[in-house]
Amino acid sequence: MKILGDDDSWDRLGSITQLLHQVASRVWDDAEPDSPLQSLGLGVYLAQAQASALLPEGYQLPDVDIEDLDNQSALQLLTAAEELTRPLPAHLPDLVNSSQLVADLCDLIREARGLGC
């Protein structure tokens, strides 16, 4: 069982996971065959899996109002996910791999900007 002093950290990771799911779905819906968007969608999906793997087993994801997300671009959602990582205590053993997630999110943001998402 994973132990973390601040339940807010798990809720942040859960929200990041849900944001990344929304981005991946949106990008793949917009992607044409052999489009660079497919590659971006795959990268976002992999980041989502990475965030999910950091969550404790059996963790229930927090509710997210999907309607609020509909008005935001994929880039805005990726940026929101990256911003949620900032207060995560990366020095804790349970979150030691969160620094890789942050680096991957920054790469995805850069890619999304280049694609005009």
Residue pairs with C-beta under 8 A, 6 or more apart in sequence:
1 56
1 57
2 56
2 57
2 94
3 94
4 10
4 56
4 89
4 92
4 94
4 95
5 92
6 89
9 87
9 88
9 89
9 95
10 55
10 56
10 59
11 62
12 84
12 85
12 87
12 88
13 51
13 54
13 55
13 88
13 98
14 55
14 59
14 60
14 61
14 62
15 62
15 64
15 81
15 84
16 51
16 81
16 84
16 85
16 101
17 48
17 51
17 52
17 55
17 61
18 61
18 62
18 64
19 64
19 69
19 77
19 78
19 80
19 81
19 84
20 44
20 45
20 47
20 48
20 51
20 77
20 78
20 81
21 48
22 66
22 69
22 77
23 44
23 74
23 77
23 78
23 81
24 41
24 44
24 45
24 48
26 74
26 77
27 37
27 40
27 41
27 44
27 74
27 117
28 37
28 38
28 41
30 37
31 37
31 38
31 41
36 115
37 115
37 117
39 111
40 74
40 108
40 111
40 112
40 115
40 117
43 104
43 107
43 108
43 111
44 74
44 78
44 108
46 104
47 101
47 104
47 105
47 108
50 97
50 100
50 101
50 104
51 101
53 97
54 94
54 95
54 97
54 98
54 101
56 94
69 77
72 80
73 117
74 112
74 117
75 109
75 112
75 113
75 117
78 105
78 108
78 109
78 112
79 109
81 105
82 102
82 105
82 106
82 109
85 98
85 101
85 102
85 105
88 95
88 98
89 95
90 96
90 98
90 99
90 102
